[in-house]
Amino acid sequence: MLPEGFAAKYQQLLGAEAAPFLASFQKVGYKGFRLNPLKPNYQAVHLDLHQPVPQTKWGYYGAVKGRQVDHQAGYVYSQEPSAMLVGAVAAPQPGERVLDLCAAPGGKTTHLAGFMRQQGLLVANEIMPKRAKILAENVERFGITNAVITNETPARLAQHFPSFFDRILVDAPCSGEGMFRKDPGAKKYWTPEYPLDCAKRQREILKATMQMLRPGGELIYSTCTFSPEEDEQIVAWLLQNYAVSVVPIKRGPGMSAGRPEWADHNPALAGTLRLFPHLFAGEGHFMAKLRLATNDAAPVTVKPAKTKRHSKRVLPALTKEQQALWQDFAQTTLLTTQYAHLLVHREHLFAQPEAVVLQGLKVVRPGLPLGEFKRNRFEPAYALALTLNTAKQVLALTAAEYTKYVHGETFTTTTPGKGWYLLRYQEKTVGFGKLTNGTMKNFFPKGLRFVADIADD
């Protein structure tokens, strides 16, 4: 049952179109997944690739099981089909500085990373600590090397990164009307006044966002709601208050133009995009792309960050001992040692995509985790393994060995040698192991261990 007042609102807005729109909430939704182009042979998955989601790049209709190797090795990401359009609209270029401001759980972050090809800087931010942890896990599994993950408010980030980013994605917290079918719990929070409350928060988020966008940069704004107060009216507010213009979004089958009459009748609003569940095979979504003029700064000012961009990092560089341990591991295990901007935090070693200063910010992941220094030795990170396709020592696991590995067990092997091995199953990297006297010690993270269902692979 839809919330009280919802049907009446959209009967008034949609007129004759309201009946099929409201009827769509009684139908079963669609599931989808995206392939990970950062992985080698990324299409070699045990999934049906015959039903692509239009205009999404790497998106398909279908369901993914979390315990199959395609998912565990980061080759696929389960994502609702309509949500895939947001990353496709953003489509950042390799080498850009990109911010995903409201990033958890990571669907859009991982999509952006696919476009960036491990080049440039991708800052993924999530204000809720628990959700930021989930975001970090998905970034890790996807094998992204150029991401920094923060746990901050938009206002704090704005102080730290004035006019910094080439592209910013704001998948804004919203009233969630488009998710009523997927998440029935969203109906409990809806009232006729709720969209206005959300719109107020969205404007505050966007005020901070505009401070971080460089002249000529692009803002991609999206919601999973149908509410004009949070969609066309927010874009109209941006056009009225900032030197931005709408970049029209290409529409495919079942995709609808924004409705200027639902805001201030500015014809530019027709360049935004709406996805209605009675027209498009997915849930409800809205998205807009706006470009900041090159000769105008954003009108709202903020206090400058206390830390200058070229001041000393809060995270130190390596000591000589740590440098020696890292080099020894890298030279004996890896085929490349080219990791720039190394820094240490609480004995953990990270590689940053660029030497960005993070002092004063709540940071979940300052770069790619390479490993941890432990009592005169270096132990590589699971995240590092998932970025690698090969190493100096590689072991292709049997089904039985893979089952033991993801369950956290050691196993014996006749493989000669000793030391760190990159472990692969079905030609997909699944982690590190350390061979000692014929026994492969297990370094699969304890929090991720599970019972594999080999039949699904």
RANORLIN-V65877 format. One record per run of one state. SS is the DSSP state (H for helix, E for strand, L for the rest). FROM is the first residue (numbers start at 1). LEN is the number of residues. If there is no record, write none. Layout:
BEGIN
SS	FROM	LEN
SS	FROM	LEN
END
This chain:
BEGIN
L	1	5
H	6	21
L	27	5
E	32	4
L	36	16
E	52	1
L	53	6
E	59	3
L	62	7
H	69	4
L	73	3
E	76	3
L	79	2
H	81	10
L	91	6
E	97	4
L	101	6
H	107	10
L	117	4
E	121	5
L	126	3
H	129	13
L	142	5
E	147	4
L	151	3
H	154	7
L	161	4
E	165	7
L	172	5
H	177	3
L	180	4
H	184	6
L	190	4
H	194	19
E	213	11
L	224	8
H	232	10
L	242	2
E	244	3
L	247	9
E	256	2
L	258	2
H	260	3
L	263	4
H	267	5
L	272	1
E	273	3
L	276	9
E	285	8
L	293	23
E	316	1
L	317	3
H	320	14
L	334	8
E	342	4
L	346	2
E	348	4
L	352	11
E	363	3
L	366	2
E	368	7
L	375	2
E	377	4
L	381	1
H	382	4
L	386	8
E	394	3
L	397	2
H	399	8
L	407	4
E	411	2
L	413	6
E	419	7
L	426	2
E	428	9
L	437	2
E	439	4
L	443	3
H	446	3
L	449	5
H	454	3
L	457	1
END
